[in-house]
Amino acid sequence: MKKIHVSGFCFLVFAIVFSAKYMSASILLAGSDSLSVDLFRGMFDMIPFEVTVVYLLFFIMGILFLVLGLKEKHKQ
C-alpha cells in the first residue's frame, strides 16, 4: 500500500474519532432541558482522555505518511 493511501486512511480515522467525541457529548446531553456551555464541557470531560490520544496519534501519523508519500512521489 502506498504511503499516500495510508495517509488518507489515517486522516479518515482521525475525522471519525474526532467527530465521535463531539457526537457522544451531544448524545449525552440529548435529554437535558438546559443546553449551557458549562454542561456541554462537563459532558465533554466525561469522555476518556484516550480518545483524544487516539485521534491525535492518527492525525500525526497522517501528516507523517503524507510527507513521506509526497517525498516518494517527488523522487519518481
C-alpha positions in Angstrom: 0.0 0.0 0.0 1.4 3.4 -0.9 2.2 5.9 1.8 -0.4 8.4 0.4 -3.1 5.8 0.8 -2.0 5.1 4.4 -2.1 8.9 5.0 -5.7 9.1 3.7 -6.7 6.2 5.9 -5.1 7.9 9.0 -6.9 11.1 8.2 -10.2 9.2 7.8 -9.8 7.5 11.2 -8.9 10.9 12.7 -12.0 12.5 11.4 -14.3 9.7 12.5 -12.9 9.6 16.1 -12.7 13.4 16.3 -16.4 13.7 15.4 -17.4 10.8 17.5 -16.0 12.6 20.6 -18.3 15.6 20.0 -21.3 13.5 18.9 -21.1 11.4 22.1 -21.0 14.5 24.3 -24.1 15.8 22.3 -25.9 12.4 22.7 -25.3 12.5 26.5 -27.0 15.9 26.5 -29.9 14.9 24.4 -32.3 14.5 27.3 -31.3 17.7 29.1 -33.6 20.7 29.4 -30.7 23.2 29.6 -28.1 23.4 26.9 -25.5 25.6 28.6 -21.8 25.6 27.6 -20.8 24.6 31.1 -23.0 21.5 30.9 -21.5 20.6 27.5 -18.0 21.0 28.8 -18.9 18.7 31.8 -20.2 16.0 29.5 -17.2 16.5 27.2 -14.8 16.0 30.1 -16.5 12.7 30.9 -15.2 11.2 27.6 -12.0 9.3 28.3 -8.6 11.0 27.6 -7.6 8.0 25.5 -10.0 9.1 22.7 -8.0 12.4 22.4 -4.8 10.5 22.3 -6.1 8.2 19.6 -7.2 10.9 17.2 -4.1 13.0 17.8 -2.0 9.9 17.1 -3.8 9.3 13.8 -3.5 12.9 12.9 0.3 12.9 13.4 0.6 9.6 11.5 -1.5 11.1 8.7 0.8 14.1 8.4 3.9 11.9 8.6 2.8 9.5 5.9 1.6 12.4 3.7 5.1 14.0 3.9 6.8 10.7 3.2 4.4 9.9 0.3 5.0 13.3 -1.3 8.7 12.8 -1.0 8.4 9.4 -2.6 6.3 10.8 -5.4 8.7 13.7 -6.0 11.6 11.2 -6.4 9.8 9.4 -9.2 
